[in-house]
Each structure stands twice: as C-alpha cells, then as structure tokens.
Amino acid sequence: MNKILLIDDKENILLVFKVILEKEGYKVETASTGREGLKLAVQIIPDIIISDIQMNDLSGTEIFHLLKSRGFDIPFIFITAYASVEEAVSAIQDGAVDYLTKPVDHDRLKKIIARLIKNNKSGIKTDKSLIGSSQLMKDLYTRIKAVASSNSTILISGGSGTGKELISRAIHNQSSRKEGPFIPVNCSAFSMSLLESELFGYEKGAFTGADKQKTGFLETAQRGTLFLDEISELDPIIQVKLLRVLQERVFTRVGGTSFINLDVRLIAATNKNLDELVDKHLFRHDLYYRLNVIPIKAPALRDHPEDIGELVKTFSETLCALEQMTVPEITPGFLNALKMYTWPGNVRELENLIERMLIIHRPDKLEESLLFEESKFFSKGLNRSLTERERIVNALILCGGNKTEGSKILAMPRRTLYHKISKLGIQTEEYMSV
C-alpha cells in the first residue's frame, strides 16, 4: 500500500485530505507542524509528501530542501495560497513535483498522485542500487551481508563514482536499523563552521542568527544510519568532536549543555588515502582507528569490466523509462569499445556517458560508431591490461576503421600504427563504418 504524508498546521485540512485519500486506497500519515512532518518523513519515508507552504515553524519548502539535502528523493506536492505561488514554483524548479492553489481541486490532486504512483510502478527506478554479477561484486555483496547485522563503524574507501553511498545504503537496508532513517552527509559540501551546526544541531541563541533550536544530522539519524562521505575533509576541531561521539556515544548541540544519548550506526567514506593523511598529520590517527573498524573497498570499474554490459543495460532502461524513449539494442561492438577505457570516473562516468549518448542521438542501437565523437575522451584512459592487438582493434572499432583517428586514440604515430596493423594481420576493412 502506498504511503502518503500530509503536513499542514490546520487540523481540518488534514482531516479532509486524509478521508479523501484513504478512500482511494492510500495509507495516510499526518503531521500538524513542519518539524513533526520532517521527523515523520525521515522515519517512514513516504512515497509522496503533500505539504502546505506557510506554517508556523518550518515552511513546506524548508522541509523539501532539508530532506533533499539529506539524500531523500521523495516526490513533493505543495498546497499554497496565491501569495506563495512564486515560492512553490521555485521549489518545482529544484525538483518538487507540482503545486495546487487553495481552494484545492481534489480531483486534480488525485490525478497527480495516481500519475506518480503509476510512474513508480512502471519500472522507473527511483532508488539506485548496486549492479554487477562479477566475482568482485559478488565478494562485495558477501561482505555487505556479513557486516550488516552488526553495529560496528565502517570505513568505505574508493575512488569517486565507485558507489560508496550505494554500498552504505545496502548495509543499512540489510541491517536491523532498516526501518530507521538513512542520513547521507557530504562533508565537503559545507563550510566547517556550518558543518558543525549541521551535524550536532544548535540551541536557540547559540550564535547570531540562531533564533530557534535546530536538530542536527546526528539527532535526525537516531535509530538509523549516518553516512559521512568525504570524511577526510573534516577540520581538526570537528575531528575531535566526532571522536568523542564515537567514544562516549553522547553529544550536545552547539550552545547546549544537555547530553543526548546517541543510537546511530556510523558509516564513513573517503576517496583519499587516510593512512597517508595520518602520516602527514592531516587526519587524527585515533579517529582513523575508530572509523576503520570494518574496512570495505569500493571496486573501481576498470577492475570488473565484465559488469559493463549489465550497467549499460540498466542505465539505458532507466533513462528511457524516464524520457519515454524506446530502449535501444546494445551491440557487442559498443560494449567492447567501452571495455578499452579505464574509467577514471568509474560507474558514474559510464552512467553520464550513456545518458549523453541516448539524449543526443536517441538511437535504435548503441553501436561503436556513436562513440566516435568521444575518441579524445577515450584516448585519455586506454585500458593497458588489454593486449596490443586488442587495443588496436578496439581503437579501429571506435573510429570506424579510420587509421588517422585510430592513431590519435592510441597516442601512436600513424606510420607506427600502419606497421603494427600489417605485422599483426589486422583486417581494417572489417571495422569500416557502414
């Protein structure tokens, strides 16, 4: 049964909407304040949120942006008076679904909700998950399953785009905390002064502009999982405070004196070598050891190229569903060409490439000729694990048999390429563009 969260500070509106939507077969939860709505949204993770904009504490758009900043991608519908339309439109530009002006057209509201539910059931993925059936990925799944049931702190390391957040979500979803919130925080996205108040929250009057109490990420993640990405970016002061939290399992809000007991599982991630940062005195060794209780390595895409086909298929189907396009055929030549590249941006780079190919060309087939425009892009990262013959053949496939372009991809003089083609007995006519 689909869950809908209603947030409005007028009890009569909550009652009317609840009756209407429950008759449509939805499970409806209500909140009469913005703060209550924010807390409930994190706890139950509804399929849709319907919220008034103007409320006494948090506005609907503030709730929307707070949830979005914490990684919750929940469809939002705003209820607004005429004076707040501009604010609603701004939120829609940032990713909200729609808004309705008062008095609300109930039939239109039901149609909007039905459309959202239909889209979610039509195969359009709203939650990303780990993809791959290679031995390397199977080993990762086994490790996730082994550690999920514990409360131990985990440190995930790996390059950008390897799916460190997806790993942490998979751990959370298989843990006893799966009914609690999963709160992702990118430490590099905040200034250090702001990050402290965002993590720990603050009391009213704690500093200039603190006109009301604020709940921080630590408190929001109670009985759930807090994921701290880019942990290497923490400044020394916050490192000390986080170390104490891990040791004592209590914390105080900024400007506060009352201790709050912490019931949170912490997962941290880094794309930097924390061992080296510790050696250079750029990261506290005691915090490092507290974080690195269970290490997990997020594999680079170049280390499991056999998963590229499954990834391309998933990305294509997802985007085509969203864009209402026909899913193209994926040719072996296209996949072979992708495997010649080292993917420094990992899975994220592959996903962006597939999106670019589909949106620009809208092809019936994903063929190697589509990658011709990307030849300079691919020349920056040829997969050196391939044999020389495989690299040359893949380069020729990529550029449709054009030896001049092939020499550019291979960073090889054209005369040298001609010699190697002859020596290796490569029939270039096989790779000419049709």
C-alpha positions, 0 to 999 in steps of 0.5 A, spaced: 500 500 500 502 506 498 504 511 503 502 518 503 504 524 508 500 530 509 503 536 513 499 542 514 498 546 521 490 546 520 487 540 523 481 540 518 485 540 512 488 534 514 482 531 516 479 532 509 485 530 505 486 524 509 478 521 508 479 523 501 485 519 500 484 513 504 478 512 500 482 511 494 486 506 497 492 510 500 495 509 507 495 516 510 500 519 515 499 526 518 503 531 521 500 538 524 507 542 524 513 542 519 518 539 524 513 533 526 512 532 518 520 532 517 521 527 523 515 523 520 518 523 513 525 521 515 522 515 519 517 512 514 519 515 508 513 516 504 512 515 497 509 522 496 509 528 501 503 533 500 505 539 504 502 546 505 507 552 504 506 557 510 506 554 517 508 556 523 515 553 524 518 550 518 515 552 511 513 546 506 519 548 502 524 548 508 522 541 509 523 539 501 530 542 501 532 539 508 530 532 506 533 533 499 539 535 502 539 529 506 539 524 500 531 523 500 528 523 493 521 523 495 516 526 490 513 533 493 506 536 492 505 543 495 498 546 497 499 554 497 495 560 497 496 565 491 501 569 495 506 563 495 505 561 488 512 564 486 515 560 492 512 553 490 514 554 483 521 555 485 521 549 489 518 545 482 524 548 479 529 544 484 525 538 483 518 538 487 513 535 483 507 540 482 503 545 486 495 546 487 492 553 489 487 553 495 481 552 494 484 545 492 481 541 486 481 534 489 480 531 483 486 534 480 490 532 486 488 525 485 490 525 478 497 527 480 498 522 485 495 516 481 500 519 475 506 518 480 504 512 483 503 509 476 510 512 474 513 508 480 510 502 478 512 502 471 519 500 472 522 507 473 527 506 478 527 511 483 532 508 488 539 506 485 542 500 487 548 496 486 549 492 479 554 487 477 554 479 477 562 479 477 566 475 482 568 482 485 561 484 486 559 478 488 565 478 494 562 485 495 555 483 496 558 477 501 561 482 505 555 487 505 551 481 508 556 479 513 557 486 516 550 488 516 547 485 522 552 488 526 553 495 529 560 496 528 563 503 524 565 502 517 570 505 513 568 505 505 574 507 501 574 508 493 575 512 488 569 517 486 563 514 482 565 507 485 558 507 489 560 508 496 553 511 498 550 505 494 554 500 498 552 504 505 545 504 503 545 496 502 548 495 509 543 499 512 537 496 508 540 489 510 541 491 517 536 491 523 536 499 523 532 498 516 526 501 518 530 507 521 532 513 517 538 513 512 542 520 513 547 521 507 552 527 509 557 530 504 562 533 508 565 537 503 559 540 501 559 545 507 563 550 510 566 547 517 563 552 521 556 550 518 558 543 518 558 543 525 551 546 526 549 541 521 551 535 524 550 536 532 544 541 531 544 548 535 540 551 541 536 557 540 541 563 541 547 559 540 550 564 535 547 570 531 542 568 527 540 562 531 533 564 533 530 557 534 533 550 536 535 546 530 536 538 530 542 536 527 544 530 522 546 526 528 539 527 532 535 526 525 539 519 524 537 516 531 535 509 530 538 509 523 544 510 519 549 516 518 553 516 512 559 521 512 562 521 505 568 525 504 570 524 511 577 526 510 575 533 509 573 534 516 577 540 520 581 538 526 576 541 531 570 537 528 575 531 528 575 531 535 568 532 536 566 526 532 571 522 536 568 523 542 561 521 539 564 515 537 567 514 544 562 516 549 556 515 544 553 522 547 553 529 544 550 536 545 548 541 540 552 547 539 550 552 545 547 546 549 549 543 555 544 537 555 547 530 553 543 526 548 544 519 548 546 517 541 543 510 537 546 511 530 550 506 526 556 510 523 558 509 516 564 513 513 567 514 506 573 517 503 576 517 496 583 519 499 588 515 502 587 516 510 593 512 512 597 517 508 593 523 511 595 520 518 602 520 516 602 527 514 598 529 520 592 531 516 587 526 519 587 524 527 590 517 527 585 515 533 579 517 529 582 513 523 582 507 528 575 508 530 572 509 523 576 503 520 573 498 524 570 494 518 574 496 512 570 495 505 573 497 498 569 500 493 571 496 486 573 501 481 570 499 474 576 498 470 577 492 475 570 488 473 569 490 466 565 484 465 559 488 469 559 493 463 554 490 459 549 489 465 550 497 467 549 499 460 543 495 460 540 498 466 542 505 465 539 505 458 532 502 461 532 507 466 533 513 462 528 511 457 523 509 462 524 516 464 524 520 457 519 515 454 524 513 449 524 506 446 530 502 449 535 501 444 539 494 442 546 494 445 551 491 440 557 487 442 561 492 438 559 498 443 560 494 449 567 492 447 569 499 445 567 501 452 571 495 455 578 499 452 577 505 457 579 505 464 574 509 467 577 514 471 570 516 473 568 509 474 560 507 474 558 514 474 562 516 468 559 510 464 552 512 467 553 520 464 556 517 458 550 513 456 545 518 458 549 523 453 549 518 448 541 516 448 539 524 449 543 526 443 542 521 438 536 517 441 538 511 437 535 504 435 542 501 437 548 503 441 553 501 436 561 503 436 560 508 431 556 513 436 562 513 440 566 516 435 565 523 437 568 521 444 575 518 441 579 524 445 575 522 451 577 515 450 584 516 448 585 519 455 584 512 459 586 506 454 585 500 458 593 497 458 591 490 461 588 489 454 593 486 449 596 490 443 592 487 438 586 488 442 587 495 443 588 496 436 582 493 434 578 496 439 581 503 437 579 501 429 572 499 432 571 506 435 573 510 429 570 506 424 576 503 421 579 510 420 587 509 421 588 517 422 583 517 428 585 510 430 592 513 431 590 519 435 586 514 440 592 510 441 597 516 442 601 512 436 604 515 430 600 513 424 606 510 420 607 506 427 600 504 427 600 502 419 606 497 421 603 494 427 596 493 423 600 489 417 605 485 422 599 483 426 594 481 420 589 486 422 583 486 417 581 494 417 576 493 412 572 489 417 571 495 422 569 500 416 563 504 418 557 502 414 
